[in-house]
Amino acid sequence: MTTEAVMKPPIEPQEKAARLQFLDLGLQFEQIRDEVMQAVTNVLETQRFVLGPEVEQLEAEISDYLGCRFAVSCASGTDALMLALMAAGVKSGVEVITTPFTFVATASAIVRAGATPVFADIDPKSYNLASESVAQAITPRTRVVIPVHLFGLPAEMEPIMGLAESHGLTVIEDAAQAIGATHRGRKVGTIGAMGCFSFFPSKNLGGAGDGGVIATNDPNHADHLRLLRVHGSRHKYQYEILGTNSRLDALQAAILRVKLRHLNDWTEQRRRNAERYRRLFPECNDSGLVLPIETDGTRHVYNQFTIRCAERDHLREHLHREGIPTEIYYPYPLHLQPAFAYLGYKESSLPHAEAASREVLSLPNYPELTENQQQMIVNAVTRFSSHVSVNAEREE
């Protein structure tokens, strides 16, 4: 770390806490307040609150943005995964391979669909599903693979798609954190049979509550998804299949349509912040701090800027004392969670996922984050790293 950064005195925690949040959605709202309020008013005046024209227009705009034929909205990102699995014919006795280093919804949707989750390990640099581990996990009961584009970085889709083709598997992408990310020029969520997105408020395209969408190029999948989200009914009180209630509200659609118009700009600002972090952490390799990567042929959208540090818990405590908010995504891998104990995984069975869960730490990264705030964050991390380095030298 640079001497200049190390010697800068810390700002009082109270002063920093007043200026910095992990995610400040209020700043975003202030930019688009008039657009949002007008969109909400328009919906209230129509009194069309569930599905309807506003939702149809959002679906068309999302489809155009992603470059896919169909976008079918639903009530949440979790439901998007569940509906996609149902549309793919997943049922009892089937195995679905996915990563243990993800939000619980990825795996819980598999269980809710009646199938068995099979966890494969991650690549330690990208934190995404490792294709070689997927290959080892395939059995005669495997029907689906769910790669997760974690933190906004596309997974290694080419080898995963190759495995799927050779084994007759369906690929469902969990792109909840990665709208707008690209792999070899294609938007994630449009590479596999279906792609699932979340509109939870903290996502790059977030609503004022829950919401989700499934992207697909298959008209049969699209039709099946539309049936599933409305109890399996195409006509009132006539049910072709058993579905569920997972409809997107028109108010959410209206707000999301406003935000979608700004998404490209916000994404570039997140990417700008990531590059600025890299510039401000010029000697991170000497400190044991690992910054997020961008793999060849991919475009990261940085829903999270996640660093890695062997002393993660101590670093987080230090940053908290200095008024720097952080989050851990994710502190416990799913294969070791009590909810999945019945699967029989033991410690050290998926070592890369387990190591990542002990070491990752996400720093603030939202479009409105300023250079001064980033410098403040880097200075705080630098002081910790310098302290650790000095102690290590003394022990030698």
C-alpha positions as CSV (number, residue, x, y, z in Angstrom):
1,M,0.0,0.0,0.0
2,T,1.2,3.5,-0.7
3,T,2.8,5.6,2.1
4,E,0.4,8.5,1.3
5,A,-2.7,6.2,1.8
6,V,-1.3,4.7,5.0
7,M,-0.5,8.1,6.6
8,K,-3.9,9.7,5.9
9,P,-5.6,10.1,9.3
10,P,-8.9,8.4,9.8
11,I,-12.1,10.4,9.7
12,E,-14.2,10.3,12.8
13,P,-16.5,7.2,12.5
14,Q,-19.6,9.3,13.2
15,E,-18.8,11.6,10.3
16,K,-18.2,8.7,7.9
17,A,-21.2,6.8,9.0
18,A,-23.4,9.8,8.3
19,R,-22.1,10.0,4.7
20,L,-21.7,6.4,3.7
21,Q,-24.1,3.5,3.4
22,F,-23.5,0.0,1.9
23,L,-26.3,0.7,-0.6
24,D,-28.0,4.1,-0.8
25,L,-31.2,3.7,-2.8
26,G,-32.4,7.1,-1.7
27,L,-29.8,8.8,-3.9
28,Q,-31.0,6.8,-6.9
29,F,-34.6,7.7,-6.2
30,E,-33.8,11.5,-6.0
31,Q,-32.6,11.3,-9.6
32,I,-35.7,9.7,-11.0
33,R,-38.4,10.9,-8.5
34,D,-40.5,12.7,-11.0
35,E,-40.5,9.8,-13.5
36,V,-41.3,7.2,-10.9
37,M,-44.1,9.2,-9.3
38,Q,-45.7,9.9,-12.7
39,A,-45.5,6.2,-13.6
40,V,-47.1,5.2,-10.3
41,T,-49.8,7.8,-10.7
42,N,-50.6,6.5,-14.2
43,V,-51.1,3.0,-12.8
44,L,-53.3,4.2,-9.9
45,E,-55.5,6.1,-12.4
46,T,-56.0,2.9,-14.5
47,Q,-56.7,0.7,-11.5
48,R,-55.0,-2.2,-13.3
49,F,-52.8,-3.6,-10.6
50,V,-52.0,-7.2,-11.5
51,L,-50.4,-8.1,-14.9
52,G,-52.1,-6.1,-17.6
53,P,-50.6,-3.6,-20.2
54,E,-47.9,-2.2,-17.9
55,V,-46.5,-5.7,-17.2
56,E,-46.7,-6.6,-20.9
57,Q,-44.8,-3.5,-21.9
58,L,-42.1,-4.2,-19.3
59,E,-41.7,-7.8,-20.6
60,A,-41.3,-6.5,-24.2
61,E,-38.7,-4.0,-23.0
62,I,-36.8,-6.6,-21.0
63,S,-36.9,-9.0,-23.9
64,D,-35.5,-6.2,-26.2
65,Y,-32.8,-5.3,-23.6
66,L,-31.6,-8.9,-23.2
67,G,-31.9,-9.8,-26.9
68,C,-34.2,-12.8,-26.3
69,R,-37.5,-13.7,-27.8
70,F,-39.6,-13.9,-24.6
71,A,-39.5,-12.4,-21.1
72,V,-42.1,-13.8,-18.6
73,S,-42.4,-11.8,-15.4
74,C,-43.3,-13.3,-12.0
75,A,-43.5,-12.3,-8.3
76,S,-39.9,-12.8,-7.3
77,G,-36.4,-14.0,-8.4
78,T,-37.0,-17.1,-6.3
79,D,-40.2,-17.8,-8.1
80,A,-38.4,-17.3,-11.4
81,L,-36.1,-20.2,-10.5
82,M,-39.0,-22.3,-9.3
83,L,-41.1,-21.7,-12.5
84,A,-38.2,-22.4,-14.8
85,L,-37.5,-25.7,-13.1
86,M,-41.2,-26.6,-13.4
87,A,-41.2,-25.6,-17.1
88,A,-38.2,-27.8,-17.6
89,G,-40.1,-30.8,-16.3
90,V,-38.1,-31.2,-13.0
91,K,-39.8,-33.5,-10.6
92,S,-39.1,-36.0,-7.8
93,G,-36.2,-38.4,-8.4
94,V,-34.4,-35.8,-10.6
95,E,-31.0,-34.3,-9.7
96,V,-30.1,-30.7,-10.4
97,I,-26.4,-29.5,-10.1
98,T,-25.7,-26.1,-8.8
99,T,-23.2,-24.2,-6.6
100,P,-23.3,-24.1,-2.8
101,F,-21.8,-20.5,-2.9
102,T,-25.0,-18.6,-3.6
103,F,-28.2,-17.3,-2.1
104,V,-30.4,-20.1,-0.7
105,A,-33.1,-19.5,-3.3
106,T,-31.0,-21.2,-6.0
107,A,-31.1,-24.5,-4.1
108,S,-34.4,-24.2,-2.3
109,A,-36.2,-23.8,-5.6
110,I,-34.8,-27.2,-6.6
111,V,-36.2,-28.8,-3.5
112,R,-39.5,-27.0,-3.9
113,A,-39.7,-28.5,-7.4
114,G,-39.4,-31.9,-5.8
115,A,-35.8,-32.6,-7.0
116,T,-32.5,-33.1,-5.3
117,P,-29.8,-30.4,-5.3
118,V,-26.3,-31.7,-6.1
119,F,-23.6,-29.2,-5.2
120,A,-20.4,-28.8,-7.3
121,D,-17.5,-26.7,-6.2
122,I,-16.6,-23.2,-7.4
123,D,-13.6,-21.7,-9.2
124,P,-11.6,-19.9,-6.4
125,K,-11.0,-16.8,-8.6
126,S,-14.4,-16.2,-10.1
127,Y,-16.5,-17.8,-7.3
128,N,-18.7,-19.2,-10.1
129,L,-19.5,-22.9,-10.7
130,A,-16.4,-24.8,-11.9
131,S,-17.1,-26.9,-15.0
132,E,-14.7,-29.7,-14.0
133,S,-16.6,-30.1,-10.7
134,V,-19.9,-30.1,-12.6
135,A,-18.6,-32.9,-14.8
136,Q,-17.7,-35.0,-11.7
137,A,-21.2,-34.4,-10.3
138,I,-23.2,-35.7,-13.2
139,T,-25.1,-39.0,-12.7
140,P,-27.8,-40.8,-14.7
141,R,-30.4,-38.9,-12.6
142,T,-29.0,-35.4,-13.5
143,R,-31.4,-33.4,-15.6
144,V,-30.5,-29.7,-15.1
145,V,-27.5,-27.5,-14.3
146,I,-28.0,-24.1,-12.7
147,P,-24.9,-21.9,-13.0
148,V,-25.0,-18.7,-11.0
149,H,-23.5,-15.5,-12.4
150,L,-22.4,-14.5,-8.9
151,F,-21.9,-10.8,-8.0
152,G,-22.5,-9.9,-11.7
153,L,-19.7,-11.9,-13.2
154,P,-20.8,-14.4,-15.9
155,A,-20.1,-18.0,-15.2
156,E,-17.9,-20.1,-17.6
157,M,-20.8,-20.9,-19.9
158,E,-19.0,-22.5,-22.8
159,P,-17.8,-25.7,-21.0
160,I,-21.0,-25.9,-19.0
161,M,-23.1,-25.7,-22.2
162,G,-20.8,-28.3,-23.7
163,L,-21.4,-30.7,-20.8
164,A,-25.1,-30.1,-21.0
165,E,-25.2,-30.9,-24.7
166,S,-23.1,-34.1,-24.4
167,H,-25.3,-35.4,-21.5
168,G,-28.7,-34.1,-22.6
169,L,-29.1,-31.7,-19.8
170,T,-31.0,-28.4,-19.5
171,V,-29.2,-25.3,-18.4
172,I,-31.1,-22.7,-16.4
173,E,-29.1,-19.6,-15.6
174,D,-29.4,-17.9,-12.2
175,A,-28.8,-14.3,-13.3
176,A,-30.4,-12.7,-10.3
177,Q,-27.3,-10.5,-9.7
178,A,-26.2,-10.1,-13.3
179,I,-28.7,-8.3,-15.6
180,G,-26.7,-6.7,-18.4
181,A,-23.6,-8.8,-17.9
182,T,-22.3,-10.4,-21.1
183,H,-20.5,-13.6,-22.1
184,R,-18.9,-13.6,-25.5
185,G,-21.2,-10.8,-26.5
186,R,-24.4,-12.4,-25.3
187,K,-26.4,-11.2,-22.3
188,V,-26.4,-13.7,-19.5
189,G,-29.8,-15.3,-19.0
190,T,-30.2,-15.9,-22.8
191,I,-27.5,-18.6,-23.2
192,G,-29.2,-21.5,-21.5
193,A,-32.7,-22.7,-22.0
194,M,-34.0,-20.2,-19.5
195,G,-32.5,-17.4,-17.5
196,C,-33.8,-16.1,-14.1
197,F,-33.6,-12.6,-12.9
198,S,-34.6,-10.8,-9.7
199,F,-36.0,-7.3,-9.2
200,F,-35.3,-7.3,-5.5
201,P,-34.5,-3.6,-4.5
202,S,-30.8,-4.2,-4.0
203,K,-30.3,-5.6,-7.6
204,N,-28.9,-3.5,-10.4
205,L,-32.4,-3.2,-11.7
206,G,-34.5,-3.2,-8.5
207,G,-38.1,-2.5,-7.9
208,A,-39.9,-1.2,-4.8
209,G,-40.5,-4.7,-3.6
210,D,-40.2,-8.2,-5.0
211,G,-40.3,-9.2,-8.6
212,G,-38.7,-11.4,-11.2
213,V,-38.5,-12.4,-14.8
214,I,-37.6,-15.5,-16.8
215,A,-35.9,-15.0,-20.2
216,T,-36.1,-17.7,-22.9
217,N,-36.0,-18.1,-26.7
218,D,-38.2,-21.2,-26.6
219,P,-41.9,-20.4,-27.3
220,N,-43.0,-23.6,-25.6
221,H,-41.2,-22.7,-22.4
222,A,-42.6,-19.1,-22.6
223,D,-46.2,-20.5,-22.9
224,H,-45.7,-23.0,-20.1
225,L,-44.3,-20.2,-17.8
226,R,-47.2,-18.0,-18.5
227,L,-49.6,-20.8,-17.6
228,L,-47.7,-21.7,-14.4
229,R,-47.7,-18.2,-13.0
230,V,-51.5,-18.0,-13.1
231,H,-52.5,-21.3,-11.5
232,G,-52.3,-23.1,-14.9
233,S,-55.2,-21.1,-16.3
234,R,-55.4,-19.6,-19.8
235,H,-59.1,-18.8,-19.5
236,K,-60.9,-17.8,-16.3
237,Y,-61.7,-20.8,-14.1
238,Q,-60.3,-23.3,-16.6
239,Y,-57.1,-25.0,-15.5
240,E,-54.9,-26.9,-18.0
241,I,-52.2,-27.7,-15.4
242,L,-51.5,-27.1,-11.8
243,G,-49.6,-23.9,-11.4
244,T,-49.1,-21.2,-8.7
245,N,-49.8,-17.6,-8.1
246,S,-46.7,-15.6,-9.2
247,R,-47.9,-12.5,-11.0
248,L,-46.0,-9.3,-11.2
249,D,-47.8,-6.2,-10.0
250,A,-48.4,-3.4,-12.4
251,L,-47.0,-0.8,-9.9
252,Q,-43.7,-2.7,-9.9
253,A,-43.7,-3.0,-13.7
254,A,-44.2,0.8,-14.0
255,I,-41.3,1.5,-11.7
256,L,-39.0,-1.0,-13.3
257,R,-39.8,0.5,-16.8
258,V,-38.5,3.8,-15.5
259,K,-35.4,2.3,-14.0
260,L,-34.7,0.2,-17.1
261,R,-34.2,3.4,-19.1
262,H,-31.3,4.3,-16.7
263,L,-29.8,0.8,-16.3
264,N,-27.0,1.2,-18.9
265,D,-25.8,4.4,-17.3
266,W,-25.9,2.9,-13.8
267,T,-24.0,-0.2,-15.0
268,E,-21.3,1.9,-16.4
269,Q,-21.0,3.8,-13.1
270,R,-20.7,0.6,-11.2
271,R,-17.9,-0.5,-13.6
272,R,-16.3,2.9,-13.2
273,N,-16.3,2.4,-9.4
274,A,-14.7,-1.1,-9.8
275,E,-11.9,0.3,-12.0
276,R,-11.4,3.1,-9.5
277,Y,-11.1,0.6,-6.6
278,R,-8.4,-1.2,-8.6
279,R,-6.6,2.0,-9.2
280,L,-6.8,3.0,-5.5
281,F,-5.6,-0.5,-4.4
282,P,-2.4,-0.4,-6.4
283,E,-0.4,-2.8,-4.3
284,C,-3.0,-5.2,-3.1
285,N,-1.0,-8.3,-4.1
286,D,1.6,-7.3,-1.5
287,S,-1.1,-7.2,1.3
288,G,-2.8,-10.5,0.8
289,L,-5.9,-8.7,-0.5
290,V,-7.6,-10.2,-3.5
291,L,-9.7,-8.1,-5.8
292,P,-12.5,-9.4,-8.1
293,I,-11.6,-10.4,-11.6
294,E,-13.1,-10.1,-15.0
295,T,-12.6,-13.3,-17.0
296,D,-11.8,-13.3,-20.7
297,G,-14.8,-12.5,-23.0
298,T,-17.0,-11.3,-20.1
299,R,-18.5,-8.0,-19.0
300,H,-18.9,-7.8,-15.2
301,V,-21.8,-5.6,-13.9
302,Y,-20.7,-5.5,-10.3
303,N,-23.8,-6.0,-8.3
304,Q,-21.2,-6.5,-5.6
305,F,-17.5,-5.5,-5.4
306,T,-16.2,-8.4,-3.4
307,I,-12.7,-8.6,-2.1
308,R,-11.0,-11.5,-0.4
309,C,-8.9,-11.4,2.7
310,A,-7.6,-14.3,5.0
311,E,-8.3,-12.0,8.0
312,R,-11.8,-11.2,6.7
313,D,-13.6,-11.1,10.1
314,H,-10.9,-8.9,11.7
315,L,-10.9,-6.6,8.6
316,R,-14.7,-6.3,8.9
317,E,-14.5,-5.4,12.5
318,H,-11.9,-2.8,11.8
319,L,-14.0,-1.3,9.0
320,H,-17.1,-1.2,11.2
321,R,-15.1,0.8,13.8
322,E,-14.1,3.2,11.1
323,G,-17.7,3.6,10.0
324,I,-17.3,1.6,6.8
325,P,-20.4,-0.7,6.1
326,T,-19.7,-4.1,4.5
327,E,-21.6,-7.3,3.8
328,I,-20.7,-10.9,3.6
329,Y,-22.1,-12.8,0.6
330,Y,-22.1,-15.6,1.7
331,P,-20.8,-16.6,5.2
332,Y,-21.9,-20.2,5.1
333,P,-21.9,-22.4,2.0
334,L,-25.3,-24.1,1.4
335,H,-24.0,-27.7,1.5
336,L,-23.1,-27.2,5.2
337,Q,-26.3,-25.5,6.2
338,P,-28.7,-27.4,8.5
339,A,-31.5,-27.1,5.9
340,F,-29.4,-29.3,3.5
341,A,-27.9,-31.7,6.1
342,Y,-30.0,-34.5,4.8
343,L,-27.9,-34.5,1.6
344,G,-24.9,-35.8,3.7
345,Y,-22.2,-33.3,2.7
346,K,-19.3,-32.9,5.2
347,E,-16.7,-30.2,5.8
348,S,-13.9,-30.1,3.2
349,S,-16.2,-31.8,0.6
350,L,-16.3,-28.6,-1.4
351,P,-13.1,-26.8,-0.3
352,H,-13.1,-23.8,-2.6
353,A,-16.6,-22.8,-1.7
354,E,-15.8,-23.3,2.0
355,A,-12.7,-21.2,1.8
356,A,-14.5,-18.4,0.0
357,S,-17.2,-18.3,2.6
358,R,-14.5,-17.6,5.2
359,E,-12.7,-14.9,3.3
360,V,-15.0,-12.8,1.1
361,L,-16.2,-9.3,2.0
362,S,-18.2,-6.9,-0.2
363,L,-17.5,-3.2,-0.1
364,P,-19.9,-0.5,-1.0
365,N,-20.5,-0.2,-4.7
366,Y,-23.5,1.7,-6.1
367,P,-23.7,4.1,-9.0
368,E,-23.7,7.3,-6.8
369,L,-20.6,6.3,-4.8
370,T,-18.1,9.1,-5.0
371,E,-14.4,9.0,-5.5
372,N,-13.8,10.6,-2.1
373,Q,-16.0,7.9,-0.4
374,Q,-14.0,5.2,-2.3
375,Q,-10.7,6.7,-1.1
376,M,-12.0,6.7,2.4
377,I,-12.9,3.0,2.1
378,V,-9.5,2.2,0.6
379,N,-7.6,4.2,3.3
380,A,-9.4,2.2,6.0
381,V,-8.6,-1.1,4.4
382,T,-5.0,0.1,3.9
383,R,-4.5,0.9,7.5
384,F,-5.7,-2.6,8.4
385,S,-3.5,-4.3,5.9
386,S,-0.5,-2.3,7.0
387,H,-1.1,-3.2,10.6
388,V,-1.3,-6.9,9.6
389,S,1.9,-6.7,7.6
390,V,3.8,-5.1,10.5
391,N,2.6,-7.7,12.9
392,A,3.6,-10.5,10.5
393,E,7.1,-9.0,10.1
394,R,7.5,-8.8,13.9
395,E,6.5,-12.5,14.3
396,E,9.2,-13.4,11.7
